[in-house]
């Protein structure tokens, strides 16, 4: 198996393509947008966060979700309109509560293993993505939530993470810009980091092209059919004159890294991958004055009460992200979901002007057990690297290595 097609040029697609190229494979990358990382990998929270590896399949999360169902500004919001996919996915999600402990530990291990691979790729290809090694600070407003977090912390530590409890006074020392008078305490992970996922993905795609990858941009896959020599991909490419060109490419293997589109692609290949599009929002606050620049944090935060996360992206950008919305493929930017992010910023960082805050929304490809689907499909030569949920940025580098290894092993067995 020497020629591999990678479908999708987000963070999972670009890291997968790079891992395959470094192993000597010929790679073709298919992306429906004109540029890399234009969907889920465009403006996420920016955290490379092993400390956020706790899966959501817990009784406490389900109880909170029910309470929040009819609250428009809630961290988690469920559109109750009937949908077979949504409610069957939720049923499987609830069924995975029994695996909460082992899945949290496994996700932590994967997240820790991913770090060095991601840093090494950026260093080798000289990718500037506003990397900050300042750690991630989880903050709690009362003892009850802090004590609950301490139980989760035991699982993260079992997975190998160095994460310690900090007092309210220590929080002020770790991040002096944070208005912390209302906080009870926190947990700090110095080994976690942040960066701009879009800059990383676009930089890595350019590296893939330099290494010999063939790029098919603005190119949608219409069919994948098994052939005598591998798989034939039929595609439809948009052209600058508003016309399109149709074509076919035959490859030895295919890796599907299509985010929320992976479910439909998998179904066409006879595989069931139960991915649901869990919507998230962010604002990118432009720090256009000196007071805002000095008043915004460099240490990344996660507010457990609101599920809001932050990242500092260079001198003049501050990313604030959060919320989970179960509302199908809807990508509308709702003012009532953006407002909590703006208000939170004003509350905890009063010196930061939110006059220039750019809103964004994206759909996280999430599986019921919160673990990505990585590895072979039912058809020979079909592989998956998708379904990373809220941890695509964090896990991408290690799952790329995993699927590339699987492809390598498959080729050895066939030889």
NUTINU-111916 format. One record per residue (C-alpha): residue in one letter; x, y, z. Coordinates in steps of 0.2 Angstrom, whole numbers. Layout:
<atoms>
[A,[X,Y,Z]]
...
</atoms>
This chain:
<atoms>
[X,[0,0,0]]
[X,[10,15,-6]]
[X,[-3,29,-11]]
[X,[-15,34,2]]
[X,[-29,47,1]]
[X,[-33,57,16]]
[X,[-50,65,16]]
[X,[-50,81,26]]
[X,[-37,94,29]]
[X,[-41,99,47]]
[X,[-30,95,61]]
[X,[-33,77,60]]
[X,[-31,76,42]]
[X,[-15,87,41]]
[X,[-6,77,55]]
[X,[-11,60,47]]
[X,[-5,66,30]]
[X,[12,71,38]]
[X,[14,55,48]]
[X,[11,45,32]]
[X,[23,56,21]]
[X,[37,54,34]]
[X,[35,35,32]]
[X,[38,36,14]]
[X,[20,35,7]]
[X,[13,45,-8]]
[X,[-1,55,-1]]
[X,[-16,64,-9]]
[X,[-26,76,2]]
[X,[-44,80,-2]]
[X,[-53,95,6]]
[X,[-69,103,2]]
[X,[-64,120,7]]
[X,[-52,131,-3]]
[X,[-40,132,13]]
[X,[-35,120,27]]
[X,[-44,120,44]]
[X,[-59,130,39]]
[X,[-71,121,50]]
[X,[-68,113,68]]
[X,[-50,117,67]]
[X,[-53,136,63]]
[X,[-56,145,80]]
[X,[-57,132,94]]
[X,[-52,135,112]]
[X,[-33,133,108]]
[X,[-29,122,123]]
[X,[-17,107,121]]
[X,[-25,100,137]]
[X,[-22,83,145]]
[X,[-30,91,160]]
[X,[-46,92,151]]
[X,[-46,73,146]]
[X,[-61,69,158]]
[X,[-74,61,147]]
[X,[-92,68,149]]
[X,[-100,51,152]]
[X,[-104,54,171]]
[X,[-120,55,181]]
[X,[-116,72,187]]
[X,[-114,79,169]]
[X,[-131,71,164]]
[X,[-140,79,179]]
[X,[-132,96,174]]
[X,[-138,93,156]]
[X,[-156,90,161]]
[X,[-156,106,173]]
[X,[-148,116,159]]
[X,[-160,110,145]]
[X,[-171,126,145]]
[X,[-158,139,150]]
[X,[-152,148,134]]
[X,[-135,153,141]]
[X,[-132,136,149]]
[X,[-114,128,146]]
[X,[-123,113,139]]
[X,[-139,115,129]]
[X,[-150,102,121]]
[X,[-163,106,107]]
[X,[-177,94,112]]
[X,[-184,93,94]]
[X,[-185,75,90]]
[X,[-171,67,80]]
[X,[-167,48,79]]
[X,[-149,52,77]]
[X,[-148,63,92]]
[X,[-158,53,104]]
[X,[-150,36,99]]
[X,[-133,45,101]]
[X,[-138,51,119]]
[X,[-144,34,123]]
[X,[-127,26,119]]
[X,[-118,41,128]]
[X,[-128,36,144]]
[X,[-123,18,141]]
[X,[-105,23,142]]
[X,[-106,30,160]]
[X,[-100,13,165]]
[X,[-84,16,156]]
[X,[-81,33,163]]
[X,[-66,29,173]]
[X,[-56,19,161]]
[X,[-60,30,146]]
[X,[-54,46,156]]
[X,[-38,37,160]]
[X,[-35,31,143]]
[X,[-39,48,135]]
[X,[-26,56,148]]
[X,[-13,44,142]]
[X,[-16,48,124]]
[X,[-16,67,127]]
[X,[1,66,136]]
[X,[8,55,122]]
[X,[3,67,109]]
[X,[12,82,115]]
[X,[30,78,109]]
[X,[24,72,92]]
[X,[15,89,90]]
[X,[30,99,96]]
[X,[42,89,85]]
[X,[32,92,69]]
[X,[31,111,72]]
[X,[50,112,76]]
[X,[54,102,61]]
[X,[44,112,49]]
[X,[47,129,58]]
[X,[28,132,61]]
[X,[24,147,71]]
[X,[7,144,80]]
[X,[8,155,95]]
[X,[13,141,106]]
[X,[13,146,125]]
[X,[20,134,138]]
[X,[11,143,152]]
[X,[1,128,159]]
[X,[-18,127,161]]
[X,[-27,132,177]]
[X,[-44,125,181]]
[X,[-54,137,193]]
[X,[-68,133,205]]
[X,[-80,144,214]]
[X,[-85,133,229]]
[X,[-78,119,239]]
[X,[-91,107,232]]
[X,[-85,108,214]]
[X,[-67,108,220]]
[X,[-69,92,230]]
[X,[-78,84,215]]
[X,[-63,90,204]]
[X,[-51,82,216]]
[X,[-59,65,212]]
[X,[-57,67,194]]
[X,[-39,73,197]]
[X,[-35,56,204]]
[X,[-40,48,187]]
[X,[-29,61,178]]
[X,[-15,57,189]]
[X,[-17,38,186]]
[X,[-16,42,168]]
[X,[1,50,171]]
[X,[-3,68,172]]
[X,[6,80,184]]
[X,[-8,91,191]]
[X,[-9,99,208]]
[X,[-21,108,218]]
[X,[-19,127,221]]
[X,[-27,139,234]]
[X,[-35,155,229]]
[X,[-19,165,234]]
[X,[-9,153,223]]
[X,[-21,157,208]]
[X,[-17,175,210]]
[X,[2,171,209]]
[X,[0,160,194]]
[X,[-11,172,184]]
[X,[-11,190,191]]
[X,[-23,197,178]]
[X,[-37,186,184]]
[X,[-50,194,195]]
[X,[-50,180,207]]
[X,[-59,186,223]]
[X,[-74,175,220]]
[X,[-64,159,218]]
[X,[-62,145,230]]
[X,[-47,136,223]]
[X,[-41,127,207]]
[X,[-30,114,199]]
[X,[-14,118,189]]
[X,[-6,108,175]]
[X,[11,116,171]]
[X,[14,104,157]]
[X,[-1,109,147]]
[X,[0,122,133]]
[X,[-10,132,121]]
[X,[-8,137,102]]
[X,[-17,143,87]]
[X,[-24,127,79]]
[X,[-28,136,62]]
[X,[-10,142,60]]
[X,[-4,125,65]]
[X,[-15,116,52]]
[X,[-11,128,38]]
[X,[7,127,41]]
[X,[7,108,42]]
[X,[-2,107,26]]
[X,[11,118,17]]
[X,[24,106,24]]
[X,[15,91,17]]
[X,[14,99,0]]
[X,[33,103,1]]
[X,[36,84,6]]
[X,[26,79,-10]]
[X,[8,78,-6]]
[X,[-5,81,-20]]
[X,[-18,94,-14]]
[X,[-36,93,-20]]
[X,[-44,109,-13]]
[X,[-62,114,-15]]
[X,[-64,96,-19]]
[X,[-79,85,-12]]
[X,[-79,66,-13]]
[X,[-94,60,-21]]
[X,[-90,41,-20]]
[X,[-77,29,-14]]
[X,[-78,12,-24]]
[X,[-67,-3,-22]]
[X,[-57,-8,-37]]
[X,[-45,-22,-43]]
[X,[-30,-11,-38]]
[X,[-37,-2,-22]]
[X,[-50,11,-21]]
[X,[-56,24,-34]]
[X,[-62,41,-27]]
[X,[-74,51,-38]]
[X,[-73,69,-34]]
[X,[-81,86,-39]]
[X,[-69,101,-38]]
[X,[-75,119,-38]]
[X,[-66,130,-50]]
[X,[-63,149,-49]]
[X,[-75,153,-63]]
[X,[-90,145,-53]]
[X,[-89,129,-64]]
[X,[-84,113,-57]]
[X,[-73,99,-63]]
[X,[-76,80,-60]]
[X,[-63,67,-59]]
[X,[-57,51,-52]]
[X,[-41,46,-42]]
[X,[-36,28,-39]]
[X,[-27,25,-23]]
[X,[-21,10,-12]]
[X,[-29,16,4]]
[X,[-40,29,11]]
[X,[-40,38,28]]
[X,[-56,47,33]]
[X,[-52,62,43]]
[X,[-68,71,39]]
[X,[-75,78,56]]
[X,[-94,78,57]]
[X,[-95,72,38]]
[X,[-86,56,43]]
[X,[-102,47,48]]
[X,[-110,49,31]]
[X,[-94,44,22]]
[X,[-92,28,34]]
[X,[-110,23,31]]
[X,[-107,23,12]]
[X,[-92,11,15]]
[X,[-103,-1,26]]
[X,[-96,6,43]]
[X,[-106,13,57]]
[X,[-97,27,66]]
[X,[-109,36,77]]
[X,[-103,54,77]]
[X,[-114,68,83]]
[X,[-110,86,79]]
[X,[-109,95,96]]
[X,[-108,113,93]]
[X,[-96,125,101]]
[X,[-94,144,101]]
[X,[-79,155,103]]
[X,[-74,174,102]]
[X,[-57,180,97]]
[X,[-55,196,107]]
[X,[-43,208,97]]
[X,[-31,216,110]]
[X,[-30,233,101]]
[X,[-23,244,116]]
[X,[-10,242,128]]
[X,[-22,241,143]]
[X,[-30,226,135]]
[X,[-14,218,131]]
[X,[-7,219,149]]
[X,[-24,214,156]]
[X,[-26,198,147]]
[X,[-19,182,153]]
[X,[-5,171,146]]
[X,[-10,156,157]]
[X,[-24,146,150]]
[X,[-40,144,160]]
[X,[-54,133,162]]
[X,[-69,139,172]]
[X,[-78,123,179]]
[X,[-94,132,183]]
[X,[-96,139,165]]
[X,[-86,127,155]]
[X,[-77,142,147]]
[X,[-59,140,142]]
[X,[-46,153,136]]
[X,[-30,154,126]]
[X,[-18,169,123]]
[X,[-13,169,105]]
[X,[1,181,104]]
[X,[2,199,109]]
[X,[-14,205,102]]
[X,[-27,190,102]]
[X,[-36,182,116]]
[X,[-47,167,113]]
[X,[-62,163,124]]
[X,[-72,147,120]]
[X,[-85,136,127]]
[X,[-103,128,127]]
[X,[-109,112,120]]
[X,[-125,113,110]]
[X,[-134,97,103]]
[X,[-143,105,88]]
[X,[-139,94,73]]
[X,[-129,102,59]]
[X,[-134,119,63]]
[X,[-120,132,62]]
[X,[-130,148,66]]
[X,[-120,160,77]]
[X,[-133,164,91]]
[X,[-131,180,101]]
[X,[-137,172,117]]
[X,[-123,159,116]]
[X,[-110,172,112]]
[X,[-115,184,126]]
[X,[-110,173,140]]
[X,[-92,172,133]]
[X,[-91,191,132]]
[X,[-99,194,149]]
[X,[-87,181,157]]
[X,[-72,190,149]]
[X,[-78,207,156]]
[X,[-81,199,173]]
[X,[-64,191,175]]
[X,[-53,202,165]]
[X,[-60,220,167]]
[X,[-46,228,159]]
[X,[-49,219,143]]
[X,[-59,228,130]]
[X,[-72,217,121]]
[X,[-76,230,108]]
[X,[-68,220,95]]
[X,[-73,202,98]]
[X,[-75,191,83]]
[X,[-88,177,86]]
[X,[-87,159,78]]
[X,[-95,142,80]]
[X,[-90,125,75]]
[X,[-96,107,76]]
[X,[-86,95,86]]
[X,[-86,77,79]]
[X,[-91,67,95]]
[X,[-93,49,98]]
[X,[-104,42,112]]
[X,[-89,36,122]]
[X,[-79,52,119]]
[X,[-65,42,111]]
[X,[-59,44,93]]
[X,[-62,31,80]]
[X,[-44,26,75]]
[X,[-39,12,64]]
[X,[-46,0,50]]
[X,[-64,-1,43]]
[X,[-73,-16,38]]
[X,[-66,-14,20]]
[X,[-48,-18,16]]
[X,[-38,-2,14]]
[X,[-51,9,23]]
[X,[-45,18,39]]
[X,[-52,31,50]]
[X,[-45,45,61]]
[X,[-60,54,67]]
[X,[-72,58,81]]
[X,[-61,67,93]]
[X,[-74,78,100]]
[X,[-68,92,111]]
[X,[-50,86,111]]
[X,[-45,85,92]]
[X,[-31,98,94]]
[X,[-25,89,109]]
[X,[-25,71,103]]
[X,[-22,74,84]]
[X,[-3,71,84]]
[X,[-4,54,93]]
[X,[-19,47,83]]
[X,[-11,52,67]]
[X,[4,41,72]]
[X,[-8,27,77]]
[X,[-17,26,61]]
[X,[-1,28,51]]
[X,[6,13,61]]
[X,[-10,3,57]]
[X,[-8,7,38]]
[X,[11,1,39]]
[X,[6,-15,48]]
[X,[-8,-18,36]]
[X,[5,-17,21]]
[X,[17,-28,30]]
[X,[4,-42,32]]
[X,[-2,-40,14]]
[X,[16,-42,7]]
</atoms>
